[in-house]
Amino acid sequence: QVQLVESGGGAVQSGGSLRLSCAASGYTHSSYCMGWFRQAPGKEREGIAAIDSTGGTTYADDLKGRFTISQDTAKNTLYLQMNSLKPGDTAMYYCAALPCMTSVQALSDITKGHFENWGQGTQVTVSS
């Protein structure tokens, strides 16, 4: 059973940074991709980034450059470094794990909601 636990959210001012973490267990690393998505109240799910078992990464076009996804396979932990945060980044952030071959496929599936494993989320609030 896949288990995902996010942490690292909080309240920051515009321009600040945060690093989110997602501790993962119960899956075969070589068969899974992982990624991040966010959802703000009243808005649709937004895929942020995904990473595959080879370390390949894919980002949403409008977030690339400010957000960086990475993973520490020894610690089974996924990260999302977020820089130059804006009030529009305020949302609940979730990590997801899904069977996949490439990070491109994974981000597409995450954006469409085609995944079965996600964590409880961590809240990020950015004030102006």
All heavy atoms as an XYZ file, in Angstrom:
946
protein
N       0.852     -1.186      0.000
C       0.000      0.000      0.000
C       0.892      1.241      0.000
O       1.753      1.403      0.847
C      -0.903      0.021      1.224
C      -1.831      1.216      1.280
C      -2.729      1.170      2.498
O      -2.677      0.228      3.288
N      -3.551      2.192      2.662
N       0.654      2.106     -0.976
C       1.444      3.324     -1.091
C       0.993      4.324     -0.028
O      -0.201      4.569      0.134
C       1.303      3.939     -2.486
C       2.101      5.237     -2.567
C       1.774      2.959     -3.559
N       1.960      4.867      0.676
C       1.674      5.910      1.659
C       2.533      7.126      1.367
O       3.738      6.996      1.139
C       1.928      5.399      3.077
C       0.956      4.314      3.517
C       1.109      3.960      4.981
O       2.206      3.961      5.508
N      -0.002      3.670      5.633
N       1.902      8.290      1.400
C       2.587      9.545      1.095
C       2.256     10.554      2.187
O       1.071     10.745      2.509
C       2.136     10.077     -0.263
C       2.328      9.127     -1.451
C       1.574      9.645     -2.675
C       3.797      8.950     -1.763
N       3.269     11.203      2.724
C       3.062     12.190      3.787
C       3.827     13.451      3.435
O       5.071     13.442      3.413
C       3.519     11.645      5.146
C       3.289     12.700      6.220
C       2.786     10.355      5.496
N       3.083     14.525      3.180
C       3.696     15.803      2.835
C       3.988     16.619      4.089
O       3.302     16.482      5.114
C       2.778     16.633      1.926
C       2.402     15.987      0.618
C       1.091     15.234      0.682
O       0.690     14.841      1.800
O       0.438     15.063     -0.367
N       4.994     17.481      3.972
C       5.325     18.416      5.045
C       6.066     19.598      4.449
O       6.465     19.558      3.277
C       6.174     17.740      6.122
O       7.404     17.288      5.571
N       6.231     20.639      5.255
C       7.036     21.776      4.832
C       6.256     23.004      4.425
O       6.847     24.043      4.118
N       4.942     22.899      4.390
C       4.155     24.067      4.041
C       4.184     25.107      5.141
O       4.727     24.881      6.229
N       3.597     26.262      4.856
C       3.553     27.321      5.845
C       3.146     28.627      5.222
O       2.697     28.670      4.073
N       3.312     29.687      5.996
C       2.959     31.027      5.543
C       4.239     31.810      5.277
O       5.123     31.859      6.144
C       2.116     31.732      6.589
N       4.331     32.393      4.098
C       5.497     33.193      3.725
C       5.033     34.458      3.027
O       3.902     34.540      2.545
C       6.461     32.428      2.796
C       7.035     31.223      3.499
C       5.774     32.034      1.504
N       5.922     35.422      2.961
C       5.619     36.635      2.231
C       5.993     36.475      0.755
O       6.816     35.624      0.398
C       6.369     37.819      2.837
C       5.861     38.209      4.219
C       6.458     39.510      4.701
O       7.586     39.853      4.362
N       5.697     40.259      5.494
N       5.379     37.289     -0.050
C       5.676     37.279     -1.480
C       7.177     37.433     -1.709
O       7.825     38.254     -1.069
C       4.913     38.424     -2.159
O       5.128     38.407     -3.540
N       7.713     36.610     -2.597
C       9.143     36.606     -2.861
C       9.918     35.591     -2.053
O      11.096     35.348     -2.332
N       9.269     34.991     -1.068
C       9.931     34.026     -0.210
C      10.031     32.649     -0.850
O       9.604     32.426     -1.984
N      10.615     31.724     -0.084
C      10.825     30.361     -0.565
C      10.341     29.340      0.459
O      10.315     29.628      1.664
C      12.322     30.117     -0.825
O      12.814     30.969     -1.840
N      10.000     28.187     -0.028
C       9.654     27.054      0.815
C      10.138     25.783      0.121
O      10.201     25.728     -1.109
C       8.142     26.934      1.033
C       7.461     27.864      2.026
C       5.958     27.687      1.946
C       7.960     27.618      3.437
N      10.455     24.764      0.924
C      10.750     23.454      0.369
C       9.783     22.455      0.977
O       9.765     22.251      2.191
C      12.181     23.013      0.633
C      12.530     21.743     -0.130
C      13.974     21.309      0.024
N      14.206     20.589      1.265
C      15.194     19.711      1.449
N      16.027     19.448      0.449
N      15.365     19.120      2.617
N       9.003     21.850      0.124
C       8.073     20.822      0.553
C       8.747     19.451      0.461
O       9.577     19.218     -0.412
C       6.824     20.828     -0.318
C       6.089     22.166     -0.456
C       4.826     21.976     -1.279
C       5.789     22.773      0.895
N       8.343     18.570      1.347
C       8.842     17.199      1.347
C       7.671     16.233      1.309
O       6.580     16.540      1.796
C       9.671     16.913      2.601
O      10.794     17.755      2.676
N       7.907     15.067      0.732
C       6.897     14.018      0.678
C       7.598     12.699      0.972
O       8.390     12.207      0.158
C       6.236     13.973     -0.694
S       5.123     12.583     -0.942
N       7.314     12.145      2.145
C       7.884     10.857      2.526
C       7.014      9.750      1.950
O       5.801      9.731      2.178
C       7.959     10.750      4.043
N       7.626      8.842      1.217
C       6.876      7.822      0.497
C       7.276      6.425      0.931
O       8.426      6.176      1.302
C       7.109      7.977     -1.001
N       6.317      5.520      0.877
C       6.593      4.125      1.183
C       5.584      3.244      0.479
O       4.534      3.716      0.039
C       6.547      3.870      2.693
O       5.261      4.153      3.207
N       5.910      1.948      0.362
C       4.952      0.977     -0.148
C       4.864      0.856     -1.646
O       3.854      0.366     -2.169
N       5.895      1.280     -2.381
C       5.856      1.158     -3.835
C       7.239      0.796     -4.357
O       8.233      0.939     -3.646
C       5.394      2.458     -4.487
C       6.408      3.576     -4.398
C       7.191      3.917     -5.483
C       6.589      4.279     -3.215
C       8.122      4.933     -5.397
C       7.518      5.284     -3.113
C       8.281      5.612     -4.214
O       9.215      6.601     -4.109
N       7.261      0.322     -5.597
C       8.512     -0.041     -6.245
C       9.023      1.145     -7.039
O       8.402      1.556     -8.018
C       8.314     -1.244     -7.180
O       7.795     -2.342     -6.416
C       9.630     -1.643     -7.834
N      10.126      1.703     -6.594
C      10.631      2.956     -7.177
C      10.806      2.867     -8.675
O      10.494      3.801     -9.417
C      11.950      3.324     -6.499
C      12.585      4.531     -7.105
N      13.638      4.456     -7.996
C      12.321      5.848     -6.964
C      13.992      5.650     -8.372
N      13.217      6.531     -7.763
N      11.291      1.743     -9.156
C      11.601      1.636    -10.579
C      10.356      1.635    -11.454
O      10.445      1.846    -12.672
C      12.419      0.368    -10.846
O      11.676     -0.787    -10.470
N       9.200      1.405    -10.874
C       7.962      1.319    -11.658
C       7.080      2.551    -11.512
O       6.040      2.643    -12.159
C       7.149      0.096    -11.230
O       7.888     -1.080    -11.393
N       7.475      3.476    -10.664
C       6.614      4.599    -10.340
C       7.259      5.927    -10.691
O       8.483      6.088    -10.635
C       6.291      4.596     -8.847
C       5.083      3.770     -8.481
C       5.112      2.389     -8.602
C       3.915      4.372     -8.021
C       4.005      1.624     -8.278
C       2.798      3.615     -7.687
C       2.854      2.244     -7.810
O       1.762      1.487     -7.486
N       6.416      6.875    -11.030
C       6.799      8.274    -11.088
C       6.149      8.973     -9.894
O       5.185      8.455     -9.319
C       6.300      8.934    -12.364
S       6.995      8.257    -13.878
N       6.679     10.127     -9.572
C       6.086     10.919     -8.493
C       5.950     12.351     -8.958
O       6.663     12.803     -9.867
C       6.936     10.841     -7.238
C       7.039      9.427     -6.675
S       7.775      9.398     -5.052
C       6.440     10.093     -4.068
N       5.026     13.049     -8.332
C       4.827     14.426     -8.755
C       4.102     15.236     -7.707
O       3.720     14.725     -6.643
N       3.954     16.502     -8.009
C       3.262     17.446     -7.142
C       2.115     18.102     -7.908
O       2.229     18.400     -9.093
C       4.223     18.541     -6.684
C       5.298     18.094     -5.758
C       6.565     17.716     -6.090
C       5.214     17.986     -4.332
N       7.278     17.370     -4.961
C       6.464     17.536     -3.867
C       4.211     18.244     -3.406
C       6.733     17.328     -2.503
C       4.476     18.035     -2.056
C       5.722     17.582     -1.619
N       1.041     18.322     -7.199
C      -0.033     19.127     -7.733
C      -0.560     20.016     -6.614
O      -0.271     19.802     -5.440
C      -1.147     18.273     -8.349
C      -1.921     17.412     -7.386
C      -3.137     17.852     -6.861
C      -1.457     16.155     -7.026
C      -3.865     17.051     -5.990
C      -2.175     15.350     -6.150
C      -3.384     15.799     -5.631
N      -1.335     21.003     -6.983
C      -1.909     21.897     -5.977
C      -3.352     22.188     -6.321
O      -3.779     22.055     -7.466
C      -1.098     23.185     -5.885
C      -1.171     24.071     -7.136
C      -0.209     25.248     -6.999
N      -0.280     26.143     -8.140
C       0.499     27.206     -8.318
N       1.432     27.503     -7.407
N       0.362     27.971     -9.383
N      -4.064     22.590     -5.316
C      -5.462     22.954     -5.513
C      -5.825     24.048     -4.529
O      -5.646     23.898     -3.318
C      -6.385     21.753     -5.360
C      -7.805     22.029     -5.808
C      -8.561     20.765     -6.166
O      -8.203     19.669     -5.766
N      -9.618     20.925     -6.961
N      -6.335     25.126     -5.077
C      -6.812     26.233     -4.255
C      -8.333     26.154     -4.184
O      -8.976     25.606     -5.085
C      -6.371     27.555     -4.860
N      -8.941     26.707     -3.142
C     -10.404     26.664     -3.016
C     -11.086     27.240     -4.243
O     -10.740     28.334     -4.707
C     -10.668     27.516     -1.770
C      -9.424     27.404     -0.973
C      -8.312     27.341     -1.974
N     -12.022     26.497     -4.788
C     -12.773     26.970     -5.933
C     -12.060     26.866     -7.260
O     -12.591     27.288     -8.288
N     -10.852     26.319     -7.247
C     -10.081     26.189     -8.488
C      -9.822     24.722     -8.809
O      -9.866     23.863     -7.937
C      -8.763     26.950     -8.372
C      -8.933     28.452     -8.239
C      -7.602     29.166     -8.315
C      -7.778     30.664     -8.252
N      -6.470     31.384     -8.349
N      -9.506     24.458    -10.056
C      -9.206     23.096    -10.483
C      -7.808     22.678    -10.034
O      -6.946     23.509     -9.764
C      -9.321     22.992    -12.003
C     -10.734     23.175    -12.530
C     -10.827     22.921    -14.018
O      -9.787     22.699    -14.650
O     -11.955     22.939    -14.541
N      -7.623     21.371     -9.968
C      -6.299     20.809     -9.708
C      -5.317     21.316    -10.753
O      -5.632     21.400    -11.939
C      -6.371     19.295     -9.778
C      -5.056     18.572     -9.590
C      -5.187     17.103     -9.929
N      -6.396     16.519     -9.427
C      -7.447     16.241    -10.197
N      -7.419     16.522    -11.497
N      -8.513     15.708     -9.647
N      -4.127     21.634    -10.313
C      -3.081     22.112    -11.212
C      -1.832     21.269    -11.019
O      -1.250     21.243     -9.932
C      -2.755     23.575    -10.919
C      -1.680     24.166    -11.827
C      -1.380     25.623    -11.508
O      -1.826     26.116    -10.458
O      -0.689     26.272    -12.331
N      -1.445     20.556    -12.050
C      -0.206     19.792    -12.000
C       0.985     20.727    -11.976
O       1.011     21.719    -12.716
N       1.970     20.424    -11.142
C       3.131     21.288    -10.998
C       4.349     20.683    -11.671
O       4.979     21.312    -12.521
C       3.438     21.526     -9.510
C       2.270     22.214     -8.825
C       4.729     22.325     -9.360
C       2.396     22.269     -7.306
N       4.702     19.483    -11.267
C       5.911     18.850    -11.791
C       5.874     17.363    -11.506
O       5.160     16.912    -10.602
C       7.159     19.468    -11.150
N       6.652     16.608    -12.269
C       6.758     15.170    -12.066
C       8.193     14.729    -12.314
O       8.956     15.407    -13.025
C       5.808     14.414    -12.977
N       8.541     13.584    -11.701
C       9.882     13.019    -11.862
C       9.747     11.517    -12.022
O       8.922     10.880    -11.356
C      10.771     13.397    -10.646
C      12.218     12.970    -10.870
C      10.230     12.836     -9.347
C      13.182     13.614     -9.857
N      10.521     10.948    -12.945
C      10.428      9.502    -13.155
C      11.600      8.794    -12.480
O      12.454      9.424    -11.851
C      10.323      9.179    -14.644
C      11.517      9.673    -15.439
O      12.664      9.579    -14.942
O      11.318     10.168    -16.578
N      11.641      7.480    -12.639
C      12.621      6.676    -11.903
C      14.051      6.917    -12.371
O      14.994      6.580    -11.653
C      12.276      5.192    -12.026
O      12.303      4.795    -13.378
N      14.203      7.512    -13.555
C      15.558      7.809    -14.046
C      16.004      9.210    -13.648
O      17.135      9.612    -13.940
C      15.630      7.691    -15.566
O      14.862      8.741    -16.164
C      15.104      6.339    -16.046
N      15.112      9.952    -13.006
C      15.423     11.326    -12.620
C      14.975     12.363    -13.626
O      15.208     13.562    -13.423
N      14.329     11.921    -14.689
C      13.796     12.860    -15.661
C      12.670     13.683    -15.062
O      11.861     13.157    -14.299
N      12.625     14.963    -15.401
C      11.635     15.851    -14.815
C      10.846     16.593    -15.892
O      11.349     16.844    -16.994
C      12.290     16.894    -13.889
O      13.255     17.650    -14.641
C      12.991     16.227    -12.721
N       9.609     16.928    -15.543
C       8.745     17.724    -16.402
C       8.002     18.707    -15.529
O       7.573     18.352    -14.426
C       7.750     16.823    -17.159
O       8.468     15.877    -17.949
C       6.861     17.648    -18.083
N       7.846     19.925    -16.019
C       7.200     20.985    -15.257
C       6.042     21.595    -16.042
O       6.073     21.642    -17.276
C       8.201     22.114    -14.952
C       9.322     21.711    -14.038
C      10.491     21.159    -14.534
C       9.213     21.886    -12.661
C      11.526     20.779    -13.699
C      10.245     21.525    -11.813
C      11.393     20.961    -12.337
O      12.405     20.586    -11.495
N       5.082     22.118    -15.309
C       4.076     22.952    -15.925
C       4.778     24.191    -16.464
O       5.661     24.762    -15.806
C       3.016     23.338    -14.905
N       4.374     24.616    -17.654
C       5.084     25.698    -18.332
C       5.168     26.975    -17.500
O       6.218     27.641    -17.463
C       4.410     26.003    -19.672
C       4.648     24.911    -20.699
O       5.614     24.130    -20.526
O       3.862     24.827    -21.666
N       4.079     27.317    -16.839
C       4.059     28.600    -16.139
C       4.722     28.544    -14.770
O       4.799     29.565    -14.087
C       2.629     29.125    -16.020
C       1.717     28.138    -15.327
O       2.121     26.983    -15.125
O       0.578     28.525    -14.983
N       5.192     27.360    -14.360
C       5.861     27.251    -13.064
C       7.341     26.920    -13.201
O       8.108     27.023    -12.228
C       5.178     26.182    -12.214
C       3.722     26.477    -11.855
C       3.116     25.310    -11.110
C       3.618     27.755    -11.034
N       7.711     26.505    -14.386
C       9.109     26.168    -14.621
C       9.985     27.390    -14.391
O       9.658     28.489    -14.824
C       9.276     25.662    -16.049
C      10.632     25.052    -16.339
C      10.642     24.434    -17.727
C      11.958     23.712    -17.981
N      11.974     23.075    -19.319
N      11.072     27.204    -13.689
C      11.971     28.306    -13.385
C      11.862     28.771    -11.956
O      12.841     29.232    -11.372
N      10.674     28.659    -11.373
C      10.513     29.016     -9.960
C      10.459     27.791     -9.070
O      10.848     27.853     -7.907
C       9.239     29.844     -9.761
C       9.253     31.190    -10.414
C       8.147     32.077     -9.876
N       6.815     31.543    -10.141
C       5.917     31.270     -9.192
N       6.211     31.479     -7.922
N       4.719     30.824     -9.516
N       9.958     26.680     -9.605
C       9.784     25.454     -8.821
C      10.754     24.392     -9.330
O      10.972     24.275    -10.532
C       8.360     24.932     -8.945
C       7.308     25.764     -8.244
C       7.572     27.046     -7.787
C       6.040     25.257     -8.059
C       6.607     27.801     -7.144
C       5.058     26.003     -7.417
C       5.335     27.271     -6.965
N      11.307     23.617     -8.401
C      12.214     22.532     -8.766
C      11.827     21.265     -8.019
O      11.744     21.274     -6.787
C      13.665     22.894     -8.426
O      14.035     24.107     -9.099
C      14.605     21.776     -8.870
N      11.600     20.198     -8.763
C      11.286     18.904     -8.163
C      12.549     18.060     -8.097
O      13.403     18.114     -8.993
C      10.184     18.169     -8.964
C       9.686     16.937     -8.217
C      10.669     17.809    -10.362
C       8.463     16.287     -8.875
N      12.692     17.307     -7.018
C      13.836     16.410     -6.872
C      13.442     15.261     -5.959
O      12.401     15.302     -5.311
C      15.043     17.158     -6.303
O      14.770     17.653     -5.010
N      14.281     14.246     -5.927
C      13.992     13.118     -5.043
C      15.279     12.542     -4.489
O      16.330     12.614     -5.125
C      13.202     12.026     -5.765
C      13.898     11.393     -6.955
C      13.006     10.387     -7.670
O      11.879     10.120     -7.254
N      13.503      9.834     -8.762
N      15.182     12.021     -3.288
C      16.278     11.305     -2.651
C      15.800      9.865     -2.529
O      15.007      9.538     -1.634
C      16.585     11.913     -1.283
C      17.796     11.281     -0.615
O      18.083     10.091     -0.889
O      18.448     11.952      0.191
N      16.242      9.017     -3.449
C      15.745      7.647     -3.476
C      16.190      6.864     -2.248
O      15.481      5.963     -1.805
C      16.203      6.928     -4.748
O      17.629      6.990     -4.844
C      15.597      7.586     -5.976
N      17.328      7.211     -1.682
C      17.789      6.511     -0.478
C      16.859      6.782      0.698
O      16.684      5.932      1.574
C      19.213      6.927     -0.136
N      16.286      7.970      0.722
C      15.376      8.337      1.811
C      13.914      8.179      1.415
O      13.025      8.463      2.222
C      15.632      9.787      2.231
C      17.008     10.040      2.828
C      17.156     11.495      3.256
C      18.517     11.746      3.887
N      18.686     13.166      4.287
N      13.666      7.757      0.171
C      12.288      7.642     -0.327
C      11.515      8.940     -0.105
O      10.374      8.930      0.381
C      11.558      6.475      0.350
C      12.074      5.129     -0.126
O      12.514      4.983     -1.260
N      12.047      4.148      0.756
N      12.145     10.031     -0.430
C      11.542     11.337     -0.200
C      11.575     12.171     -1.468
O      12.594     12.228     -2.165
C      12.258     12.075      0.936
O      12.194     11.276      2.138
C      11.600     13.418      1.220
N      10.450     12.806     -1.731
C      10.289     13.708     -2.864
C      10.300     15.130     -2.331
O       9.786     15.384     -1.229
C       8.960     13.417     -3.559
C       8.587     14.261     -4.761
C       9.439     13.867     -5.966
C       7.103     14.085     -5.075
N      10.861     16.042     -3.107
C      10.938     17.436     -2.687
C      10.373     18.360     -3.760
O      10.363     18.036     -4.940
C      12.390     17.846     -2.413
C      13.081     17.013     -1.360
C      13.956     15.985     -1.710
C      12.857     17.248     -0.005
C      14.593     15.216     -0.754
C      13.488     16.478      0.968
C      14.351     15.460      0.584
O      14.968     14.701      1.547
N       9.936     19.532     -3.303
C       9.569     20.606     -4.222
C      10.125     21.896     -3.644
O       9.648     22.376     -2.606
C       8.054     20.706     -4.390
C       7.605     21.748     -5.416
C       8.012     21.322     -6.831
C       6.092     21.971     -5.341
N      11.151     22.427     -4.290
C      11.702     23.721     -3.904
C      10.935     24.799     -4.631
O      10.845     24.772     -5.865
C      13.190     23.786     -4.259
C      13.845     25.112     -3.945
C      13.944     25.384     -2.455
O      14.278     24.496     -1.673
N      13.651     26.616     -2.059
N      10.391     25.744     -3.875
C       9.579     26.809     -4.448
C      10.221     28.148     -4.116
O      10.384     28.478     -2.938
C       8.155     26.747     -3.905
C       7.489     25.386     -4.093
S       5.755     25.376     -3.613
C       5.900     25.697     -1.857
N      10.578     28.888     -5.130
C      11.218     30.187     -4.963
C      10.348     31.290     -5.555
O       9.450     31.023     -6.350
C      12.588     30.195     -5.638
C      13.540     29.177     -5.056
O      13.517     28.899     -3.853
N      14.387     28.599     -5.886
N      10.646     32.518     -5.165
C       9.918     33.689     -5.688
C       8.413     33.476     -5.609
O       7.688     33.698     -6.581
C      10.341     33.959     -7.139
O      11.728     34.164     -7.246
N       7.971     33.057     -4.456
C       6.554     32.742     -4.293
C       5.683     33.973     -4.431
O       6.088     35.100     -4.067
C       6.327     32.073     -2.938
C       6.782     30.608     -2.879
C       6.917     30.135     -1.434
C       5.820     29.726     -3.642
N       4.490     33.751     -4.972
C       3.525     34.822     -5.214
C       2.217     34.481     -4.504
O       1.940     33.308     -4.222
C       3.253     34.930     -6.717
C       4.491     35.078     -7.576
C       4.121     35.015     -9.053
C       5.355     35.101     -9.934
N       5.001     35.011    -11.379
N       1.389     35.484     -4.246
C       0.092     35.190     -3.623
C      -0.721     34.162     -4.408
O      -1.475     33.375     -3.824
C      -0.588     36.550     -3.585
C       0.555     37.509     -3.464
C       1.644     36.933     -4.317
N      -0.568     34.140     -5.716
C      -1.284     33.175     -6.549
C      -0.826     31.739     -6.348
O      -1.481     30.814     -6.849
N       0.264     31.547     -5.638
C       0.737     30.193     -5.330
C       0.048     29.613     -4.098
O       0.271     28.447     -3.757
C       2.249     30.195     -5.099
C       3.034     30.558     -6.350
O       2.668     30.081     -7.441
O       4.014     31.320     -6.225
N      -0.765     30.415     -3.434
C      -1.467     29.938     -2.257
C      -2.397     28.797     -2.623
O      -3.245     28.918     -3.513
C      -2.265     31.079     -1.612
O      -1.337     32.071     -1.136
C      -3.111     30.575     -0.455
N      -2.220     27.666     -1.966
C      -3.002     26.467     -2.276
C      -2.613     25.354     -1.311
O      -1.633     25.479     -0.565
C      -2.753     25.998     -3.706
N      -3.371     24.272     -1.371
C      -2.950     23.039     -0.715
C      -2.098     22.278     -1.725
O      -2.494     22.115     -2.884
C      -4.159     22.209     -0.313
C      -3.815     20.988      0.518
S      -3.307     21.400      2.195
C      -4.917     21.627      2.948
N      -0.941     21.827     -1.274
C      -0.010     21.122     -2.149
C       0.009     19.643     -1.785
O       0.119     19.285     -0.610
C       1.391     21.720     -2.024
C       1.530     23.039     -2.739
C       0.875     24.169     -2.270
C       2.295     23.153     -3.889
C       0.977     25.380     -2.938
C       2.410     24.365     -4.558
C       1.744     25.467     -4.075
O       1.852     26.660     -4.738
N      -0.056     18.809     -2.811
C      -0.112     17.371     -2.635
C       0.982     16.696     -3.457
O       1.315     17.168     -4.550
C      -1.446     16.809     -3.106
C      -2.666     17.360     -2.431
C      -3.281     18.529     -2.886
C      -3.249     16.699     -1.357
C      -4.412     19.038     -2.281
C      -4.398     17.191     -0.748
C      -4.972     18.357     -1.212
O      -6.101     18.844     -0.612
N       1.475     15.565     -2.958
C       2.321     14.725     -3.795
C       1.511     13.506     -4.222
O       0.551     13.100     -3.549
C       3.600     14.301     -3.093
S       3.388     13.257     -1.648
N       1.900     12.950     -5.348
C       1.210     11.792     -5.907
C       2.245     10.794     -6.400
O       3.349     11.175     -6.802
C       0.304     12.212     -7.052
N       1.878      9.529     -6.362
C       2.724      8.456     -6.885
C       1.885      7.618     -7.843
O       0.737      7.287     -7.524
C       3.268      7.588     -5.756
N       2.448      7.290     -8.995
C       1.680      6.558     -9.987
C       2.605      5.756    -10.889
O       3.737      6.183    -11.144
C       0.840      7.520    -10.825
C       1.545      8.558    -11.686
C       0.547      9.123    -12.709
C       2.124      9.689    -10.880
N       2.092      4.602    -11.330
C       2.886      3.818    -12.287
C       3.046      4.606    -13.577
O       2.071      5.178    -14.080
C       2.037      2.560    -12.499
C       1.092      2.519    -11.352
C       0.829      3.942    -10.988
N       4.256      4.662    -14.103
C       4.442      5.409    -15.348
C       5.797      5.065    -15.931
O       6.619      4.405    -15.297
C       4.332      6.911    -15.102
S       5.846      7.648    -14.517
N       6.020      5.529    -17.151
C       7.302      5.337    -17.813
C       8.123      6.617    -17.856
O       9.332      6.592    -17.720
C       7.069      4.828    -19.232
C       6.454      3.445    -19.296
S       7.558      2.181    -18.639
C       8.812      2.173    -19.897
N       7.452      7.758    -18.050
C       8.178      9.021    -18.192
C       7.533     10.112    -17.357
O       6.341     10.041    -17.036
C       8.194      9.482    -19.651
O       6.865      9.863    -20.036
C       8.708      8.393    -20.581
N       8.306     11.124    -17.039
C       7.776     12.235    -16.258
C       6.754     13.036    -17.065
O       5.828     13.614    -16.490
C       8.912     13.149    -15.797
O       9.616     13.692    -16.912
N       6.895     13.049    -18.381
C       5.912     13.749    -19.215
C       4.542     13.099    -19.064
O       3.528     13.766    -18.872
C       6.350     13.745    -20.689
C       5.248     14.311    -21.573
C       7.630     14.535    -20.870
N       4.548     11.772    -19.147
C       3.296     11.028    -18.951
C       2.737     11.264    -17.549
O       1.539     11.450    -17.369
C       3.531      9.540    -19.156
C       2.321      8.665    -18.847
C       2.690      7.204    -18.671
O       3.769      6.766    -19.053
N       1.800      6.437    -18.086
N       3.625     11.250    -16.571
C       3.188     11.401    -15.180
C       2.521     12.755    -14.953
O       1.471     12.851    -14.315
C       4.370     11.228    -14.237
N       3.120     13.821    -15.463
C       2.532     15.141    -15.241
C       1.182     15.250    -15.941
O       0.243     15.832    -15.386
C       3.480     16.240    -15.712
C       2.998     17.662    -15.438
C       2.792     17.873    -13.937
C       3.976     18.694    -15.986
N       1.077     14.679    -17.110
C      -0.208     14.670    -17.813
C      -1.262     13.936    -17.000
O      -2.388     14.423    -16.827
C      -0.045     14.020    -19.188
O      -1.300     13.907    -19.847
N      -0.901     12.771    -16.486
C      -1.853     11.987    -15.694
C      -2.229     12.706    -14.404
O      -3.396     12.680    -13.984
C      -1.262     10.615    -15.365
C      -1.261      9.681    -16.570
O      -1.955      9.989    -17.567
O      -0.572      8.642    -16.512
N      -1.253     13.329    -13.765
C      -1.539     14.058    -12.519
C      -2.491     15.218    -12.802
O      -3.445     15.449    -12.058
C      -0.235     14.543    -11.882
C       0.541     13.366    -11.287
C      -0.507     15.591    -10.800
C       1.940     13.713    -10.825
N      -2.240     15.935    -13.863
C      -3.092     17.076    -14.218
C      -4.523     16.628    -14.496
O      -5.480     17.321    -14.139
C      -2.513     17.800    -15.437
O      -1.183     18.249    -15.138
C      -3.369     18.987    -15.836
N      -4.675     15.462    -15.091
C      -6.003     14.946    -15.436
C      -6.652     14.218    -14.267
O      -7.817     13.827    -14.367
C      -5.880     13.977    -16.614
C      -5.423     14.629    -17.900
C      -5.219     13.587    -18.985
C      -4.675     14.208    -20.260
N      -4.403     13.186    -21.294
N      -5.916     14.012    -13.191
C      -6.472     13.288    -12.055
C      -6.414     11.784    -12.204
O      -7.129     11.058    -11.505
N      -5.583     11.292    -13.095
C      -5.470      9.855    -13.355
C      -4.392      9.246    -12.459
O      -3.332      8.830    -12.919
C      -5.151      9.595    -14.821
C      -6.223     10.049    -15.748
N      -6.044     10.097    -17.118
C      -7.489     10.480    -15.534
C      -7.151     10.525    -17.685
N      -8.031     10.774    -16.744
N      -4.669      9.214    -11.167
C      -3.767      8.604    -10.210
C      -4.571      8.160     -9.002
O      -5.682      8.634     -8.770
C      -2.661      9.581     -9.783
C      -3.179     10.877     -9.206
C      -3.395     11.019     -7.844
C      -3.426     11.968    -10.031
C      -3.863     12.215     -7.321
C      -3.898     13.158     -9.516
C      -4.121     13.278     -8.155
N      -4.014      7.226     -8.257
C      -4.753      6.642     -7.136
C      -4.094      6.878     -5.788
O      -4.699      6.566     -4.753
C      -4.911      5.136     -7.359
C      -5.746      4.773     -8.582
C      -5.899      3.277     -8.752
O      -5.205      2.524     -8.051
O      -6.731      2.872     -9.579
N      -2.878      7.391     -5.794
C      -2.154      7.544     -4.538
C      -1.722      8.996     -4.349
O      -0.999      9.538     -5.194
C      -0.911      6.654     -4.544
C      -1.253      5.201     -4.792
O      -1.905      4.568     -3.977
N      -0.817      4.669     -5.923
N      -2.171      9.592     -3.285
C      -1.759     10.954     -2.938
C      -1.789     11.126     -1.445
O      -2.427     10.355     -0.713
C      -2.606     11.992     -3.661
C      -4.033     12.078     -3.235
C      -4.577     12.937     -2.323
C      -5.118     11.277     -3.709
N      -5.924     12.726     -2.214
C      -6.298     11.711     -3.045
C      -5.219     10.241     -4.635
C      -7.536     11.140     -3.276
C      -6.462      9.666     -4.869
C      -7.597     10.114     -4.185
N      -1.118     12.146     -0.950
C      -1.040     12.383      0.480
C      -2.156     13.289      0.976
O      -3.086     13.622      0.245
N      -2.015     13.700      2.233
C      -3.054     14.510      2.856
C      -2.900     15.991      2.521
O      -3.807     16.783      2.771
C      -3.031     14.324      4.380
C      -2.021     15.186      5.141
C      -0.569     14.768      4.922
O      -0.285     13.711      4.365
N       0.368     15.600      5.373
N      -1.747     16.356      1.966
C      -1.521     17.732      1.557
C      -0.859     18.573      2.627
O      -0.894     18.260      3.823
N      -0.244     19.660      2.183
C       0.347     20.638      3.088
C       0.000     22.020      2.551
O       0.119     22.288      1.350
C       1.876     20.422      3.225
O       2.401     21.298      4.214
C       2.610     20.631      1.911
N      -0.439     22.900      3.438
C      -0.941     24.207      3.022
C       0.204     25.200      2.836
O       1.087     25.315      3.692
C      -1.909     24.751      4.065
C      -2.442     26.145      3.777
C      -3.362     26.185      2.568
O      -4.144     25.265      2.337
N      -3.261     27.243      1.782
N       0.155     25.909      1.719
C       1.086     27.000      1.459
C       0.280     28.278      1.308
O      -0.656     28.334      0.510
C       1.910     26.732      0.184
C       2.729     27.961     -0.188
C       2.819     25.528      0.376
N       0.639     29.289      2.087
C      -0.050     30.567      2.035
C       0.986     31.667      1.803
O       1.929     31.799      2.585
C      -0.813     30.837      3.327
O      -1.750     29.775      3.562
C      -1.570     32.161      3.245
N       0.795     32.415      0.730
C       1.728     33.476      0.385
C       1.009     34.818      0.494
O      -0.005     35.037     -0.167
C       2.280     33.296     -1.033
C       3.341     34.363     -1.331
C       2.877     31.903     -1.209
N       1.522     35.696      1.305
C       0.907     37.002      1.506
C       1.688     38.081      0.750
O       2.900     37.966      0.550
C       0.861     37.347      2.988
O       2.162     37.355      3.531
N       0.948     39.113      0.358
C       1.589     40.190     -0.423
C       2.226     41.225      0.480
O       2.022     41.231      1.678
C       0.546     40.852     -1.315
O      -0.527     41.345     -0.536
